[in-house]
């Protein structure tokens, strides 16, 4: 049942709810994707992740190429057999990590030479190499290799970077479309351009002309702030085809997700829910709970009353605080379980608000409860 289709079923202004079907698996949109960088969502088994309601998770090409190597993943049956994930997977191209994690890299129009921080070894990624890595990994959704420039890059560099990303996108889609993988792996193009309107529009129009199955907006949530993110979305999203999925990369702050959904974004990913969980912060519809605070030492309530996750059905805040203070590994699993379930409940509430033509009211209600003074 290979294939990708996207059906929009409901609209609320520019926001839309729908069904994204990927190789036979249906995913309801707007959707949040938990991040499994090394082919694992930290502290969780695949069954536990699926039990939170997730149908689509993300892994990272850069990390898997470095360790254990994509040839190994391919030899063991591809990433979903390798890590036991039963649903849909996306891999990013590794572009962001190549630029952000290596203090020593050299960028040319051919690609990027970089050092792996773990052992200092030197490696090279080009558009074709990045696609070959993703073919071997075997995820359902894959991404074009792009340059994620700093949001405060000067205009001259930004122009060069956007032109390079467009050239690389063309190399990626041509290479992918000429391969045997095109029938079961679906390649997304990534719009770049920083905070410069003309460059965002240029990048979007270049990519739309290449006819990707879906489109991503990259280079946001990198320090530009909420208002600048909203501004960039206000003129970029409209350039992307309405009938294809739209993905805002690296965004997981609930307020940002609601804003992006209201402008027509369908897909999100971020490490924030899992990272914050491991650092003792739980997300609830009434705000965040910092479980390390002393006031929870004898609190018999669940993290969030009314939450149906395993953690809230079974354990108290006091127990979770005890696990953290005792440095028990179970703490990470239980907190992550809750935060991932919160994100699925949150996205479901957004979808219901779209279907009820009530997204504005939901946004006001949610933000007043979540973002307390």
Long-range contacts (C-beta under 8 A, 24 or more apart in sequence): 2-183, 2-184, 4-186, 4-213, 4-214, 6-214, 6-243, 6-244, 6-245, 6-266, 8-242, 8-243, 9-355, 10-354, 10-355, 11-354, 12-353, 12-354, 12-355, 12-356, 12-357, 12-358, 12-359, 13-262, 13-359, 13-360, 14-237, 14-262, 14-263, 14-264, 15-261, 15-262, 15-263, 15-264, 15-354, 15-359, 16-264, 16-266, 16-354, 17-351, 17-354, 17-355, 18-266, 20-245, 20-266, 20-267, 22-56, 22-88, 22-140, 22-141, 22-186, 23-88, 23-140, 23-184, 25-55, 25-87, 25-88, 26-55, 27-55, 27-56, 27-88, 28-55, 28-348, 28-351, 29-245, 29-266, 29-267, 29-351, 30-257, 30-261, 30-265, 30-266, 30-267, 30-268, 30-347, 30-350, 30-351, 30-354, 31-55, 31-56, 31-266, 31-267, 31-268, 31-347, 32-252, 32-257, 32-268, 32-269, 32-270, 32-343, 32-344, 32-346, 32-347, 33-57, 33-58, 33-90, 33-267, 33-268, 33-269, 34-58, 34-269, 34-273, 34-274, 34-340, 34-343, 35-60, 35-269, 35-270, 35-271, 35-274, 36-83, 36-85, 37-63, 37-271, 38-63, 38-64, 38-67, 39-64, 39-73, 39-79, 39-82, 39-83, 40-83, 41-274, 41-336, 41-340, 42-274, 42-278, 42-332, 42-336, 43-274, 43-277, 43-278, 43-329, 43-332, 43-333, 43-336, 44-274, 44-333, 44-336, 44-337, 44-340, 45-84, 46-83, 46-84, 46-85, 46-86, 48-333, 48-337, 49-85, 49-340, 50-85, 50-86, 50-87, 51-310, 52-309, 52-337, 52-340, 52-341, 52-343, 52-344, 53-341, 53-344, 53-345, 53-348, 54-87, 54-340, 54-344, 55-87, 55-88, 56-87, 56-88, 56-89, 56-90, 56-141, 56-267, 57-85, 57-87, 57-88, 57-89, 57-90, 58-89, 58-90, 58-91, 58-92, 58-269, 59-83, 59-89, 59-90, 59-91, 59-137, 59-139, 60-91, 60-92, 60-94, 60-97, 61-91, 61-92, 61-93, 61-94, 61-130, 61-133, 61-134, 61-137, 61-143, 62-94, 62-97, 62-98, 62-101, 62-125, 63-94, 63-97, 64-91, 64-133, 64-137, 65-94, 65-123, 65-125, 65-133, 66-116, 66-118, 66-123, 67-118, 70-132, 70-133, 70-134, 70-136, 70-137, 71-136, 73-136, 73-137, 73-138, 74-136, 74-137, 74-138, 78-137, 78-138, 79-137, 79-138, 79-139, 80-138, 80-139, 88-140, 88-141, 89-139, 89-140, 89-141, 90-139, 90-140, 90-141, 90-142, 90-143, 90-269, 91-134, 91-137, 91-139, 91-141, 91-142, 91-143, 92-143, 92-249, 93-130, 93-131, 93-134, 93-142, 93-143, 93-144, 93-145, 93-146, 93-172, 93-190, 94-125, 94-130, 94-133, 94-145, 95-125, 95-130, 95-143, 95-145, 95-146, 95-147, 95-148, 95-190, 95-218, 96-148, 96-218, 96-249, 96-250, 98-125, 99-147, 99-148, 99-149, 100-148, 107-147, 107-164, 109-164, 109-167, 111-145, 126-171, 127-168, 127-169, 127-171, 127-172, 127-175, 128-171, 128-172, 128-175, 130-172, 131-172, 131-175, 131-176, 131-179, 131-187, 132-175, 134-185, 135-176, 135-179, 135-181, 135-185, 138-185, 139-185, 140-184, 140-185, 140-186, 141-185, 141-186, 141-188, 141-214, 142-176, 142-185, 142-186, 142-187, 142-188, 143-187, 143-188, 143-190, 143-216, 144-168, 144-169, 144-172, 144-173, 144-187, 144-188, 144-189, 144-190, 144-212, 145-169, 145-171, 145-172, 146-190, 146-192, 146-218, 147-192, 148-192, 148-218, 148-219, 148-222, 149-192, 149-194, 149-219, 150-194, 150-222, 151-194, 151-195, 151-219, 151-220, 151-222, 151-223, 151-224, 151-228, 152-194, 153-194, 155-196, 158-193, 158-194, 158-196, 158-199, 159-199, 161-192, 161-194, 162-192, 162-193, 162-199, 162-202, 162-203, 165-190, 165-192, 165-203, 166-202, 166-203, 166-206, 166-207, 169-206, 169-207, 169-210, 169-212, 170-210, 173-210, 173-212, 186-213, 186-214, 187-212, 187-213, 188-212, 188-213, 188-214, 188-215, 188-216, 188-247, 189-215, 189-216, 190-215, 190-216, 190-217, 190-218, 190-249, 191-215, 191-216, 191-217, 191-218, 191-236, 191-239, 191-240, 192-218, 192-219, 193-219, 193-236, 194-219, 195-224, 195-228, 195-231, 195-232, 197-232, 197-235, 200-232, 200-235, 200-236, 200-239, 201-235, 201-236, 201-239, 204-236, 204-239, 204-240, 205-239, 208-239, 208-240, 208-241, 212-244, 213-244, 214-244, 214-245, 214-246, 214-247, 214-267, 215-240, 215-241, 215-244, 215-245, 215-246, 215-247, 216-246, 216-247, 216-248, 216-249, 216-267, 217-246, 217-247, 217-248, 217-249, 217-265, 218-249, 218-250, 220-248, 220-249, 220-250, 220-251, 221-249, 221-250, 221-251, 221-253, 221-256, 221-270, 222-250, 226-255, 226-256, 226-259, 229-256, 229-259, 229-260, 230-259, 230-263, 233-259, 233-260, 233-263, 233-265, 234-263, 237-263, 237-264, 237-265, 238-264, 240-264, 252-343, 254-283, 254-346, 254-366, 254-367, 254-370, 255-367, 255-370, 255-371, 257-346, 257-347, 257-350, 258-350, 258-359, 258-362, 258-363, 258-366, 258-367, 261-350, 261-354, 261-359, 262-359, 262-360, 262-363, 273-336, 273-339, 273-340, 273-342, 273-343, 274-336, 274-339, 274-340, 276-339, 277-332, 277-335, 277-336, 277-338, 277-339, 277-340, 278-332, 278-335, 278-336, 280-324, 280-335, 282-335, 282-338, 282-339, 282-342, 283-338, 283-339, 283-342, 283-343, 283-346, 283-370, 284-342, 284-370, 285-342, 285-345, 285-346, 285-366, 285-369, 285-370, 286-369, 286-370, 287-369, 287-370, 287-371, 287-372, 288-370, 289-317, 291-317, 291-320, 291-321, 291-324, 291-335, 292-321, 292-324, 292-325, 296-320, 296-321, 297-321, 303-338, 304-338, 304-342, 307-338, 307-341, 307-342, 307-345, 308-341, 308-345, 309-337, 309-338, 309-341, 309-342, 310-334, 310-337, 311-335, 311-337, 311-338, 311-341, 312-338
